[in-house]
Amino acid sequence: MTPDQLLPRKACLETSYAFSRTFNSRNMEFYWYPLWCQTLFDLVASAPNLIVAPQFPVWIVKHNDQLEGADDGDDPEEVEELERTAQGERGVAGGIQVTGNEVEEEGDHEPEVGAGDISFASTIPENDTESVLVDFAVVSLTAVAQSEEKIRYGGWRITAAMACLLVEVKRFASRSLKNDELDADIKLHIEEARSDLMVQAGLLFLQDETRDSVMVIAAAGPYWSGTTIHRDNVKYTMDLHSSNDPNYQPPGKQHLDKKPKWNKILRLDGASSAAASEARLRTICKKMRGVGDQKTNAE
């Protein structure tokens, strides 16, 4: 038996890594990303048109002066310049000393934030927010074969891309808690992920007026819950964020978004819930395949 065969499957290692007080001493959410990345990649491994997109943008402020044209990047000299720039950046990162005004002064570093407050991007777009990123998305791609004149496309041209599934991962509950207190803290973090997903789904619908629903997963460490968010569930959020005025309030009687019905919280690798978790994930994958098939047939 080889050493590799003595190791448990990757999901077990990734779970142990995230739970580790040695490596994840501050109980941060980022250490759970490998487990969820692995889970999602395994889930869609047999579906050639479904891809996993980490840090997927559901809200982007478009600037006309930053848009690329159809032929951008085709100039060989431009490619060579990019390669030289990349090599220069790697040199600095590798330890080449930076002199002059580029040397960091004391006080340039941002203050450290709390362990539970760290996040890659804001969920709710402020006036100057350029993007809102979901931790993971599964995207359904539609492509057509084309001539191999442009090698970089690999002989295929993407004609449609649609996010079938949004996944928001939060840090695990405090590891000092047990029993009912632990369950309550897990629910609290999952509820936080659910709230974020409601906003993210609303922004997704604003970006794509043809979308009526999207499947979502709210996770706290290895625990997760899912549902399908429909456009009608987030009308208030959409109305609120469709205005540039931060003091804007939707007309008429004040109302809140309609919360969808979330399914039971399960653990990916729990002794009593692993089978139910895998079955639920397979159902989600089947639905995502169906969405892709419907889109292909419609075209």
N, C-alpha and C positions, 0 to 999 in steps of 0.2 A: 504494500500500500504506500503510495507516494505521500509526501507531507501535505500536498494540497487536498488530498482526499480525507485527511484528518480534520480539516477545517469545516465548520458548519457552513451552510449556504450563506451567501452574501447578506441577505436580509437580517440574519441573526447577528452577524458581525456589526452591521450598521446600527442595529438597535443597541447592542452592547456599547458601541462607541459613543452613541448619543447619551446613554444613561451614565457613562463613566464620570465619576467625580474627578478623576485625574485629568482627563482631556476636556471635559465640558464642566469645569468647576463652577461656572456662573449660570449653568442651566439655560443656555441660549438656544434659540430656535434653529439657528443655522446648522447645528450638528444633526438635526433631524432631516435635513434636505437630502443627504445621500440615500436614506431609507426610502423616502417618497419618490426620489428620482428613479431608483432601482425598481420600485413597485410599479410605477407608471410605464417605464420602458418595457418591463416584462409583460405588462398588461396588453400593450399594443404591438408586441414583437411580431406577431403573425399577420398584422394588418399593414400592408405596404404603404397605404396612403395616410395613415395616422402617425403623427410625429409628436414627440414631447418637446415642449418649448419652455425652458426655465425663464423666469423673469419676463413673462409675456406682457407687452404693453396693451392695456385696454383703453388708455386715454393718451393721446399725443397732440400737442399743440403744434400745428403745422406752420413752418416759416417758409415762405416762397423762395427766399434766397438760399435755402438749404436743400431744396429738392434736386435730385439728380435727374439728368436727362437719360434717354434710352441708350445712348452710346457712351455714357460716362464710364470710364475705367477700361475702355477698349484700346486706348493709345498705349503702345508698348513703352514709350518714354515715361508716361505717367506711372505705369506699373513699376518701372525701374526706380523712379523717384520714391514711390511708396516703400519699396524694399529697402532703399538706403535709409529712409527715415526710421523704419522699423528696426534696422540694425543699430542705428544710433541710440534709439530708446532702450534696446536690450543692453547696450554697452553701459548706459547710465545705471540701469537696474542691476547690472552685474557688479557694480562697485567702482566705476570710474569716478574720480572726484569731480564735483561740480564747483566751479569757482565764480567769483564776481557776485553779481546781484542774485544769482540763482541759489546761493546758499541760504538755507532756512535759518531765520532768526528765532531767538527764543520768543515764545508766545504765538508762533505761527500755527501750532497744533491746536485743533479743536478740543475742548474739554471732553473727558470720557463721559459717556451716558450710562444710565442704569442698565442692568442686564436684561430687564424685561422691556426696555424701551427701544432697543436697537431694531431698526428696520431699514431695508434698502430704499424704500420709496413711500411717499405718503399715499394713503388710501383715498383720502378726500382731496381733490384738486383745489389748491388755493389759487389766487389770482396769477401768481407767477410760476405755478407748477407746470413743467413741460411734459411730464408723463406720470402715469400711475401703472405700476407693475404688479401683476399677480405672480405669486411664487412659482406656479407651474400652470401650463395649459396643454391640453391635447388638441392639436390642430389637424383638421381634415383637409388634405390637399387634393385638388383636381388638376391633372396635367395632360397635355397632348404631345405626341411625338412631333419632332420637327427636324429639319436638316441639321447636320453637325457643323454648320458654318461657325457657330459660336460655341466653342468647346466648353466654356465655363458653365453652360446650362446642361451639359451631359446629354444632349439630344432630346431634352424635354423642356416644355414651357409650362409654367404654372398658370392656370387660368382662373383658379379660385382657391381661397384659403379661408377656413371658418373654424373658430374656436368652439369645439364641441364640449369641452370640460374645463372648468376653472378650479384650481386647487389652492387653498390658502392654508399655510401651516403656521401654527403658533407653538411657543415653547411648552414643554411639559409642565405639569403641576409641580409644586414644591415637593422635593423628594423626602422631606421630613414628615409629610402628612401620611395618614393611614385611614383605611376604612371609609366611613362616610365623609370625613373631611377631604380625603383624597378625591373621592368621586365628585364632590361639590366643586373642588378647584379645577378638575378636568373639564367639567361642564362650563365653568366660567371662561376658560380659555377657548373652548370650542365655540361658545356663544360670541366671543370676540371675533373669531374667524368668520362666523356666520354673518355678523354685522358688516364686516369688511366686504364679504362676497355680495351682499345686497347692493352696496354702493358700486362695486366693480361691475356687476351685471347691468346696473342702470347705465353706467358709462359705456359699456359694450353696446347696449341697445341704441344709445345716442350716436355712436360711431357707425352703426349698421342698422338702418331703418327697416331692413328686410327681416331682421331677427325677431322672433317672438318668444324664444326660450333658450336657456342654456343650463346644462347639468353642472353641478358644483359639488365640491368636497371641502368640508371644514374639518381641520385636523388640529390636534394638540398632542405632539409627540406621535406615538403609534396609534392613538385613539382617533376615530373619525366618524363623521356623520355626513350624509349626503341628501340632496334633493334636486328638484328642477325648479329654477326660478323663471317665472314667466314675466313678460312685459307688464302685465297688469299688476304684478306684485310690487313693482318699483316705480310706479308713475310719479309718486311724490319726489323721489330721488331724481328722476329724470327731469322733472319740471324745475326742481331747485337748481340743478347743475346746468341747465340749458340757458340760464341767464348769466350775463357777465357781472351783474350787480350783486355784490356780496350780501346786500341787505334785502334782496328781492325775496318776496314771499308769493307762493302760488295764489292765484285769485280764488275767491269763494271761500267756503268753510274750510278751516284748517283740518287736515287729515294726515294720517301716517301711512307708510307703506303697509301692504298686506303681507304678513309673514307667511311663507309657504310652510307646508308640513314637512319637517325634517324626520328622517328615519332614525332608528335607534342607534346610539353610540356603540361602536364595536372597536375591538383592538385587532390590529392587523395580524398579530401572532399570538393572540390569547389562547390559552388552552381550551377554553369553552366557546370561543368566538371565531377562531381562525377559519373554520369551515364556512361559517355564515359570512365572514368578511370576504373570503375568496369568491363565494357564490354571488355576492352583491357586486363585486368588482367585475365579474364576468358578465353580469347583466348590463352594467354600465358600458362595457366594451361592445357588447352586442348592439346596444342602442346607438353607440357612436358609429359603428359600421353601417347601421341602417341609415343614419343621417347622411353619411358619405354616399351611399348607394342612391338615395333619393335625389341628392344634388346632381350626381352624375347622370341619372336618367332624365332629370329635368332639362339638362343641357343637351 
